[in-house]
Amino acid sequence: MAFFDRAFDDLTEGDIEGLVIAQAIEDSTIEFKREVEIDSAGRVRDGSRNDVARELVAFANADGGTLIIGIEESEDDPKRAKSIKPVLNCHDVAERLRRAVFEIIEPKLPMLHSRAIDAGDDGGGVIVFSVPHSRRAPHRVESLRDCFRRFGNESRKMTMREIQELTLSVATGAEKLEKRFLELDNNFATMMPRLQARMRSDPNNQAHFCDLRFSAIPLNALWLGRVVGRGELKSLMPTISYDIFQRRETINYPWGREPRAGSPIVRGERRLMVGSSLTLFDEIHCDGSVTIAAIHLSDRLFFGWILSQVSALLSTIDNLRSVAGAPDTEYAIQLNIQTNGQRLKLTGDQDDEYRFTSGPQKFPTYSYGTRGERAMLVNEIAQDIVHSLGSKVELELNAEIQD
């Protein structure tokens, strides 16, 4: 359906009305509910909370799906979208419901999109939840003590055998994901000696070495076809603005200023800019996989450079998803940092500096869903980097990326 062709953050009242006009049928990826029950204190009643959690867990344990609250259903089998029945105070209820549901699902969902969409003139609207297939499945609803999975237009309790099979399937998927990350790492490793040799051929550069590298892989099938020579897949040069130490910083160096020359690789394209003290490397593959790396030969790095690299990664992912016609495909992201002990300055004029530990450093695997999660993910990655340096600084960057 056309409903699923739009990015989650771009959904409007018109999209919801379209479901009703088309009399959309509940199926393996979409479920309608008329209302949320709220008690006299404004809390979501346990019954409604459990019902919503069950549907979201069922989607996460299957192929993902969308739950829309504020749609009255027909009496057909399977049921159809009959009319919009706006949920009052939908934005407040959506936030309360999200918090209530999130707490009773275990393990926690790595990706859960939710938002309220105004519908009507009285402040009411619909609440939309979307969850992809989870790489942490099987999930269960703690308060119900059961796992559920979507089968056709129903969410059913899973048997022990189904739980065991899903556990094995997810483990196999995780192995495939790690194998693909390793392939991307190896692609870069084969280039590293030549890049370092070219950089160190300049006698004026410094001997310090730092490799900052992000790899990203779509968790659902995504196909770009031919990559080489396609203008819509060119290297992006975004700008990122963020708050730090009560001031607003804006930066596009180096990823927003240095052009990279492209060359074909097997089923993809590699772009390079090799300088005496800085090399930029980005690689795009036809399956949507991405590597973005910066090699610095310098004794000092700046936080803004890393955030500029993060912005280039997220802008590239969003562009690939748009070109592939899959705007909300979830990506897994890995960050690798290898240094020989460089200092990192959080701002250009701050006296305090932090020093990286010499050698490779690994970080958690991150999830990136919709564009609306950009600021949250930038802050999460930035905070992990600062904590890895032994700093107690707590960040609230409020980042904005200009593509």
C-alpha positions, -999 to 999 in steps of 0.1 A, spaced: 0 0 0 11 36 -6 9 42 31 41 23 36 59 41 8 62 73 29 87 80 56 72 75 91 80 111 101 61 124 70 28 107 76 -2 131 76 -39 131 84 -44 126 46 -25 92 48 -48 80 76 -79 92 57 -65 72 27 -66 40 47 -103 46 56 -112 55 20 -94 24 7 -110 3 35 -76 -11 43 -76 -46 56 -58 -58 87 -30 -82 78 4 -94 89 18 -58 90 -10 -36 101 -34 -35 130 -62 -10 139 -75 -2 174 -104 22 182 -92 37 215 -69 38 245 -85 35 279 -74 62 304 -83 62 341 -94 92 362 -58 101 370 -49 103 334 -29 70 333 -32 44 306 -52 15 320 -33 -18 323 -56 -36 298 -50 -11 270 -12 -10 278 -11 -48 276 -31 -49 244 -8 -25 227 24 -42 240 11 -76 227 6 -62 192 40 -45 191 58 -76 204 39 -98 178 52 -75 150 87 -74 164 88 -112 166 76 -115 130 83 -92 101 75 -59 117 44 -38 114 23 -7 122 -4 -3 148 -28 26 145 -50 37 174 -80 58 166 -95 37 137 -128 20 141 -129 -14 125 -156 -31 105 -171 -64 115 -156 -82 86 -131 -110 88 -105 -98 83 -114 -64 97 -111 -32 76 -106 4 85 -141 19 88 -137 54 101 -114 77 122 -123 79 159 -99 106 171 -82 100 205 -85 131 226 -52 147 237 -35 124 213 0 138 217 0 134 255 -16 100 254 9 88 227 38 97 250 22 82 281 14 50 261 49 47 247 65 49 281 40 25 296 45 -1 269 82 2 266 86 -7 303 68 -40 300 85 -55 269 116 -76 275 141 -75 262 137 -39 253 128 -32 217 159 -18 199 136 3 176 101 16 183 87 45 163 57 64 177 39 96 170 5 113 172 -11 127 140 -38 154 144 -71 144 129 -101 168 133 -105 202 149 -108 193 186 -72 184 194 -78 147 188 -60 125 164 -46 90 159 -16 74 175 8 54 152 33 29 164 57 12 140 82 -15 148 105 -35 125 115 -71 129 138 -71 159 173 -84 160 168 -91 197 138 -113 193 120 -132 208 104 -105 230 77 -111 255 51 -89 274 64 -91 310 29 -85 325 14 -113 305 44 -136 308 42 -147 272 57 -141 237 35 -133 208 39 -133 171 19 -120 141 3 -147 120 -18 -132 92 -42 -107 108 -38 -121 143 -13 -118 171 -10 -153 187 8 -166 217 40 -185 207 47 -221 215 79 -231 231 90 -247 198 83 -214 179 103 -195 205 132 -219 201 131 -216 163 129 -178 164 159 -177 188 179 -198 164 168 -177 134 177 -145 151 211 -159 161 218 -169 125 208 -134 114 232 -119 139 260 -141 126 253 -129 90 253 -93 102 286 -97 119 300 -114 89 290 -85 67 306 -60 91 338 -81 90 337 -79 52 334 -42 53 363 -40 78 384 -62 56 377 -40 25 391 -10 44 420 -30 59 433 -39 24 434 -2 16 450 10 48 487 3 41 486 21 7 468 51 22 492 54 51 522 51 27 508 79 5 501 101 35 535 96 52 554 103 19 551 140 29 580 147 52 560 177 68 532 156 83 532 142 118 536 106 128 505 104 149 478 81 135 440 79 141 414 59 122 378 70 128 355 46 110 318 40 108 302 10 90 264 7 84 243 -22 71 205 -22 64 187 -48 85 161 -54 58 167 -62 21 176 -30 3 189 -29 -33 204 1 -51 213 -17 -83 241 1 -102 260 25 -79 288 38 -101 282 71 -119 247 77 -104 244 114 -96 218 108 -68 244 87 -50 272 113 -50 292 120 -19 272 143 5 286 173 23 263 181 52 267 207 80 259 199 116 250 223 144 250 214 180 250 228 216 280 223 238 290 242 269 261 266 265 271 277 230 260 267 195 287 252 172 283 247 135 308 227 115 311 210 81 348 202 83 361 179 69 331 160 55 314 191 42 343 207 24 366 180 10 355 165 -23 362 128 -29 371 112 -63 351 80 -70 362 48 -86 344 15 -92 346 -15 -69 328 -48 -72 291 -39 -68 298 -5 -54 319 26 -55 347 39 -34 354 77 -29 388 90 -17 405 122 -8 441 116 2 461 145 18 493 148 37 476 147 71 440 137 63 424 110 42 386 107 37 373 73 26 337 64 19 323 33 2 288 25 -9 276 -10 -20 246 -20 -40 231 -37 -10 230 -4 8 261 -11 30 282 19 38 317 26 52 328 62 61 363 66 75 387 94 83 424 89 88 442 117 107 479 121 111 478 147 139 485 148 176 452 166 182 416 160 171 385 181 175 351 168 186 334 187 157 353 166 132 338 134 146 303 149 146 308 160 111 316 124 102 285 112 120 264 137 100 279 125 67 270 89 77 234 97 86 229 119 55 243 91 33 220 65 49 189 87 45 198 93 9 204 56 1 170 47 17 153 74 -3 168 63 -36 159 27 -28 123 36 -20 126 23 16 128 55 37 124 38 71 146 7 67 165 2 99 203 3 98 228 -12 122 259 10 127 293 1 142 320 26 152 357 17 153 383 41 166 420 33 166 446 58 178 480 60 192 469 83 220 457 115 203 442 143 224 406 153 217 393 189 223 356 192 228 357 228 215 383 250 198 388 273 228 383 250 258 413 244 280 403 209 290 415 181 267 410 144 268 433 117 255 423 86 236 436 52 248 462 39 224 450 11 202 416 0 189 384 8 207 350 -8 200 316 6 207 281 -9 209 262 -16 177 238 13 172 204 13 155 192 41 132 155 42 122 137 73 109 152 108 102 135 120 134 160 100 154 190 118 141 195 141 171 191 112 196 216 90 178 242 118 174 239 124 211 242 87 220 273 82 199 289 115 211 282 106 247 297 71 243 329 86 228 332 111 256 327 84 283 353 62 265 378 90 272 371 88 310 352 121 310 322 127 332 308 154 309 271 148 302 260 160 267 227 174 254 237 184 219 203 191 203 220 184 170 206 195 136 220 182 103 217 203 71 219 179 41 
